[in-house]
């Protein structure tokens, strides 16, 4: 699917004047049917009615405050808004629904048909309606190492050489390799000062 079709079919209620953005990191796998609901999909909560009468135009529009301005000025108690941020190396299963303001951390896996209403930490597996963290993918030490390594920012030629270790299920071997690489990187920074 091309990027224009993806935006039209999967990024819903995306109005530039509202200011929310969908930010997707590198090396993400987003399965078919996943939808991102942007902030303007919300309705005002500060008045007796939530209905956006201004959509009728004419007198209806003249007699009601602009819908989007009420969403951006309302102190949001309970109204989700803000950028949706998908980290790097994230796998999102089929037909997930991601609500405004949700941040999904690097390396997270989201189960199919999940509804994300809140942030998902890095390197966790989450799922359900509403989605909840089911477990950590790795222990804290490996997770910290991955977040420091940031392999997705490697130059392409370096990344190509790193693939055997990044795809290796032997986490002990990966840990030794990544620690050596980070030590080498730190030594290079020190020598360049």
Secondary structure as UniProt FT lines:
FT   HELIX           3..10
FT   STRAND          11..12
FT   HELIX           16..18
FT   STRAND          22..24
FT   STRAND          29..30
FT   TURN            32..33
FT   STRAND          35..37
FT   HELIX           39..41
FT   HELIX           53..56
FT   HELIX           58..62
FT   HELIX           67..73
FT   TURN            77..78
FT   STRAND          84..86
FT   STRAND          91..92
FT   TURN            94..95
FT   STRAND          97..98
FT   TURN            100..101
FT   STRAND          103..104
FT   TURN            106..107
FT   STRAND          109..110
FT   TURN            112..113
FT   STRAND          115..116
FT   TURN            122..123
FT   STRAND          124..129
FT   STRAND          131..136
FT   HELIX           140..149
FT   HELIX           151..153
FT   HELIX           156..166
FT   HELIX           171..191
//
